Structures are given as C-alpha cells and as structure tokens.
C-alpha cells in the first residue's frame, strides 16, 4: 500500500482489496465513478468516508462531510485486479502509513455491497419492491453475497442493540461494548471461530460507523432491510440502553412479534443495563404498556445489573429456538418462518408530510400501531443525525407528530426523558428537538 501523509488529519493512499471484490467490470467501474443521476459515486464516497472515520466521536453527518469535503477516491485498474486511490482520507484510519486492516476490509465490503445491490437487486428486475416475500428474498441474497449465511451448526447468534450516545457506566456494563466484550470472552475461552457481524445502511453509517472489530460487514439498502437482516439472522436479541434509534428497533421487533402469525415463534428478547439504567427501562416499559399493551410487554424480559443472568437466560432461550427450528425444518442460519408484514418492510420516506400523516391511535391493530410508532422514531432519528433530515428541519422546522392523547402523553414523557438523559446526540451539546407533538 502506498501512502502520503498530508497533515496530522489527512492521508493519501492507494490500497488493494482485502477479503472481497478483487475484480470489477468496465461497466461497474464507470457506474462507481459516475456522480450524476443513477451513478454510484456519491453513495460509495459517503459510505467509504464513514468507514474510514470510525471512532471520531461525532454523530453530526454534515460536520463530518464538511470536515472531509475534499475526500475523494478513484478505482485504478491493474493487471492483477483493482486498487482504490484515496485522497484526503482521515489519518486516524492509518497506523505507521498502513490502513488498519479491519477498516480496509470494511472499505472493500462497502464497495462489494454497493455494486451488488445496484446490479443484482435494484436493476436486475428479479425482485418486486412491493412484495413482502420478494423483499425477504432480496435481503437473503444480499446477506449470502456478503458471506454472512455461513453454516450454523447451532443457533448461537445474538444481536445486540443499544445507543451510541450513552454514559460511561452503561458503556462499561456492556464490557466496553458488545464487540470488545465478545472478543475478550472468546479469547478467554479459546474460541477461535467467533464471528462479529456488523449490519449498517447509508443513512446512519456516517453517524454510527461500524466498529473496526466487526469481522463481517454488510451494507443494506435502507433501514427497513437492515432491521430485517438483524431479525432474520439473529436467534435472540439483547437490548442495552439507548435513545430514539434503540426505541425504533424495539418497536420494529415488537411489532413483528405481535403479529398473530408469530405468536408461538420463540425469539428471546432481553432488555438489560447497569443499576443506573433501571429508570430508563422502566420508562421504556411504561411506554410500551401504554402504547402497545401487556401482550407486547410479555415478549421481553428486563434484567438489571446482572450480566451473568442475562447470559444464562439467553442461552436457555436459544435452546427453545433450536428445538423450534429443528421441529419446523427451518434454517438455523436464516429465519424464514418469521412473518414480517409489508408495512415493516417498505421504506419510509421521512418528510414533514409523511410524519404528520402517521396514525398513532388505539383504533389500529396493535402490530400496525407499532409500525407507525416505529416510523415516528425513524423520523426523529433522521432529524437528529441523517443529513437529509437535518436539512429538512432547518428548512421547514420540526416534524409534527399527531395522535391520541393516550399515546402522545406517554410518548412525550419518553422523549423528554431521552433529552434529559442526553440520549439524543453525542458530545453533550444542548439538544434542540427535531419534532413537535400535537394532541
């Protein structure tokens, strides 16, 4: 790898593939370098910069893109394959002139997924974007192409969700974050084949770049397919404290599990954190009870201050998943039997009009109510950290959410608690809400 250190902040480099996509066609290269309509360059550049900016400590996407406004990358064809020529890259991605190996793998994973999704999913005509089964099939093909669907000898893949804006006590409770904790635990037990999967999407990757420990990264086309990938791959889910994004994930998961078709499907879900997080999960639980009812509350357990107890409970839950998958002849590696209604799969375009039109009412079936609440939090996340959402708020003011008082009042209490606990943004800056609640 050739590198030129421009300053303490910027580096030029030429890097070769590591792990995937050593060859590209002329047509693929042309599309990757095309910055016009239909071209892939803007998307590839954004995701690549996000990967190389991992660990920056900022979640303001506009600030990140402005800081590295001169970042550029080009594909160079050589006799033995391709290389990426990178200009003005974040210096933190390099050590002694060499790109960190994990980030290098992630960079080419981005390239692989951007090309595959464009050619084989979006432009191939093989997948109907309005069909539930076709969307699931597309998710399967993306994950298979990224080699995440390795043979599962037993169900043991646990998804961890939680916020990126949390306090030190909560961070330490997760053993320095699930990736680092799992790495240390596997090392102590001499487990050499542990996998650390990362699933991202273009809208959040800059604000929440993948952990460099991730050994297999995949970039999904949108947040809905990212969430489906989590629940299709995972055998259980542990939820740590978080903010609006974590609430979105919780509502997505509960909305699916509340669908009558999934009533008897085992899927262990545990909410956990240190003793200091007890109030946080009490607020989450109260909101779920008020908005979705006691049946939704029955689909998860809350375990506070007892990580060993969480592990034991999850292992027991995974046994139930194994027995169910075996008896139903369902794949250990991809949960085909889980029904995901179309309203949870269709991409939600966050605009002022679409946010105002959400139906937050007890007149809806509970899983449909969860779908609209999930969309509401998706909009708040967009207004907090996604570039297009931040721009929309500056131009038109806060998003408006309207609904029944029996839902809006608990929602107001929950969001106020997120703001008070500084769960909306990093860096401890004063938070200005990107939303307004209307009774």
N, C-alpha and C positions, 0 to 999 in steps of 0.2 A: 504494500500500500504506500502510495506517495502522499506526503502531507507537507503543507506550508503553513506555518504559524504566522498569522497576520497581526494578531494582538493577543492580549490576555483573554479576550472574549470570542475571537473568530479564528477559524481554521479553514484552509482549502485542502481538499483531499481527493484522491482517486482510489476507489475501493472496489474490490471484486466480490462476487456473490458468495454467500455463506449459508448453505442449507437449502436453498431453493432458487429456481428460475435462473439457470445459468445461460439459457438461450432465449432470444426474442426474435420474432419475425420482423421484417421491414415494416409491415403494416402496424404491428403493435408498437414499435418504436415511434413511428410517425404519430400515432394517436397519443402516446405518452408525452410527446413534445409539443402537441397542439394545445395552445392556450385559448382557442376560440370555443364557440358553442359546440358541444359534443366531444371536445378534446379532454384528455385526462390529466394534462399537466397541472392545472390548479389544484385538483384533488390530490394528486400524487405529491405535489410540493407541500401542501398543508400537512398531510399525514406524516411525510418524511421529517419535516421540521419538528413536529410534535414528538416523534420518537427520539430524535437527537437532543431534544430539550428536556428529556426526562430528569426529574429531580430538581427542577428550577425553583419550586416553591411558590409559583404564581398560577392562578386559575383564570386570569383575565386574558381571553384569547386575543383580543385586539392589541393588548400591550405586548404579548408575545410576538405577534406577527409584525408589529411596528418595530420592535427591537431588532428583529432579524429581517427587515424589509428587503435587504439585498441578498438574502439566502437564495441560492439557485442550484439546480442540478441538471445534468445532461447525461444521456446514455452514450457511451463510447463503445463501438463495436470493434472487437479484436479477433484475430484468427481463431482463438480458443474460446470465444464467448463474448460476454459484455462486461463493462465496468461502469460504475457511476462516477462522474466527475462532479464534485460538490464544491460550491463556492460559499464562503462566509457562513460556515456551519458553527454551531455553538461549541466552544472549545472544551466544555465540560464532557463532551461525548468522546474525548480522546485522552489517552494516558501515554506520555512519552512519545507522542506522534502517532500512536496506533489507536484506531477506533475501538472502543470497548466491544468485546466480542458479542455480548448479548445484544447491544444496540445494533451492531452490524447485522445480526440475524434478523432482528425486528425490521430493519430498514428494507431488507430484501423480502421479508414476509409481506410488508406493505406493497411492494412492487408486484409480488405474485398475486395478491388478492385484488388489487386494483385492476390488473389485466384480466384475471379470470372472471371477476364479476361483470366487467364490461362486456367481454366477448361471449362468455358462456351462460350468463344469467340474464343480463339486460337485453342484449342484442340478438340472442340466438333464436328467439321465438318459441323456445321449448317450455317456458314457464308462464302461466297465466297469473298476473299480479292481482287479480280479483278472486282467485280461487284459494280456499284455505289449504287444501291438500297440495296444491301446486307450490304455494309459498313454503310449506314444510319441506317439500321435495327440494326446493332451491336452497334452503338452509342446510339440508343434508349434504348436497353436492358441494357447497362452499366448505363445510367442515371436513368433508372427505378429501377434497383437493388440498386442504391445509394439513392433512395427515393427523387430524385430531381424533379420528374414529379408529384408533388402534384397538386391537383385540382386547376385550375386557374379560379377564378370567373370573372376576367377581366384582359386583358393584361397590366401588370404594371411592368414587369421585365426589368430593364435597365442594359445593360452590360457597364462596364467602362474599357477602355483600356488606358494605359499610361506607361511611362518608369519607371524603378526602379532607374535610375541614373539621377536625376533631382535636380534643385536648390531649396532652401528654399521657395522662392516666389511662384514657381509653386506648390510646395507641399502644402503650406498654402492655395492656391487658391482652392484646392480640399477639403478644410475643414479638413485638416490633413489626407487626403486620403479618397477615397470614402467609405470605410468600416466604419471608425470612424465618418465621416460626416453623413452617413446614420443612424448610431446608435444614434447619438445626435439628429438628426432631428426626428427620430421615437419616441425617448423618450419625446421630447417636445410636440409632437402631441399625446402622449399616444397610439401609435401604438405598440401593444404587439406581433403581429404575423408577424413582418418583417422578411424576410429571407436574409441571407448574404451568397451567394454561391461562392465557390472557385473551379476553374477547372484548374488542373495542369497536367503535364506529366513528366516522369522520366528524360528527357533531361534537363529540366530547373528548376526542383524543388529545387535542391541544391543552385543554384544561386539566385533563386527568391522563397523562401519558402512561403507557404500560410500564410496569415495574421491570427493571433490567433482569431480575431473576427469572422472569417468565421464560420458559424453555420452548413453548409453542404458542405463537401469537397468531390470531386471525382477526381481520378487519371485516366486519359485516357491513352491509349497505346502509342500515339505519338502526335506530334504537329498538324498534319492534323486533327486527330479526336478531339483534344482539340478545335481547331478553329471551327470545325463543331458543336460541342456541344454548343459553345457560340452562334452561329447564329441560331441554331435550338431552343434553349431555350429562347433567348432574344427577346424582342419586339422592342427594339431600342438600339442604341449604342452611347455612349459619348466617344470621344477620347481626352485625355489630352496629353500634350507634352511628348515626349519620344525619343527613338533612333531607332536603327536598328530593334529591336523586334516590336516596335509600327508600324514602316513602313511595316514590314511583315504582321502584322494584317490588316492594312489599305488596302494593295494590295490584300490580300486574299478576304476581304469583297467587294471591288470594282470590282474585277474580277468576283465574283459571281453575283453581281447586274447588271453587264454589259452583262451578258448572255441574249440573246433575250427572253428566256423563263421567265425571271424575270423582264421584262421591266415595267410591270404595278403593280408589287407587292410592296405595301407600306412598307418601312423599314426606319424609321427616323434615320439619322446619323448626329451627330453634333461634330465638332472639336472646342474645347474651351480651354482657358487658360487665365492667367492674361495679363495685357498690355505688360509686358516684353516678352510674348510668341508670340506677333504679327509677329515678323520676322520669327520665327520658322515655323508658319503655312503658312506664305507667301512662304517660301521655299518649304514646302510640296506641297502646291497648285500649284506652278510653275512646280515642278517635275511631278506631276500627269497630268497637262495640256500638258507638252511636251511628256510624255511617253504614256499616255492613251487618251488624248484629252478632249474636253469640255464636252462631254457627261458624262464622269467619274466625272468631277468637279460638274456636276449638281446633283449628287447623295448624296451630303452632304452640310451642312451649316457651316460656320465659324462664331462663336460668341466669341468676345474677351472681357474680363473684365466685363462680365455681367452674373453671375451665375443664378440670378433670371430669366433672359431672356432665358437662356438655359433650365431651368426647365419648363417655360411656353411653349417654342417651343416643347419640348419633350412630354409634356402632350397632346398637340394638335396632334402631330404625332401619339401618341398611340391611340388616338380616331380613326384615319384612319385605324390603324392596327386592332382594334377591329371590326370596321364595315366590313372590308375586310374578316377577318377570319369568321365572322358570316355569311356573304352572301355566302362565298365559302364552308361553313361547314367544315372548317379546325380547328384543335385543337388549343385552346388557349395556351396549355402547350408545344407543340412541333410543329415547323413549317414544316409540311410535304410538303407543296406546293412549298417551296423554292427549286429550282433546283440547285444542286451543281455538276458541271461537274466532271468527274472522275479524270481529271488532278489536281484538287484541293484536291482530297481525297487520292490518292496514296501516301504513304510515300516517301519522297525524301531523298535518301541516300546521304549525303553530303560527297563528295570526291573531290580531285583535278580534276579528270577526269569529274565527273558529273557537276561541276561548270563551267569548260571550255566549255562544250558542250551545255550550255544554249543558246537559240536563243533569243537575245534581239534585235528585229528588227520590224520595222513597217510593214513588209510583213505579219506578223502573224495577225489573227483576234484579236481584242482588248482584249477579255477575256483570250485568250491563252497567249498573251503578258504579261498580268497581272499575269498569273500563273507562267511564267518563272521569272518575276521580284520578285514575292513572294519567289520563290525558291532561288534566288540570295541573298535576305536578310536573308532567313533562314540559308544559308551557312555562312553569316557574323556573325549571332548570334552564330552559332556553334563554329566558330573560336574565338569568344570573350569570351564565358562563358561555353561552354559544354566541358566536359573532353576529349572526343574523337576528337573534333575539335581542341582544343588547342594542343593535342599531334600530330595531323596531320600537323599543321602549323610548329611546332618545327622540325618535321622530314623532311618535303618536301618544306617548305617555304610558302609564301602567296598563297591563292587561286587566280586563274586568271579568270577574267570576260571579255568577249569579246562581241562586238556588234556594231551597227550603231552609228556613231558619234552623231546623233540627239537624241539618248537615253543616250549614255555613258557620254557625256558632262554634261547634267543636273544631271545625277546620281553622277558624280564626284563632282559637286558643292554641292549636298545634303550631301554626305558623309563627305566632307571636313567641312561643317557646323556642322555636328554632332561631329566631332573630336574637332573643335574649341570651341564648347559649352560644351565639356566634357560629352557627352551623350552616350559614348560607354562603359565606365567602371566606377565602383564606386571608392571611396577613392581618387579621384583627381590625380591618378598616371598618368604618361606620357603614352600616348596610342601609341602602335605600330600597324599599320593597319595589319589585317589578310588577306587582299585582295590586288590585283593589277588589275587596269583597263587597258584593251588593246583595242585600237580603231580598 
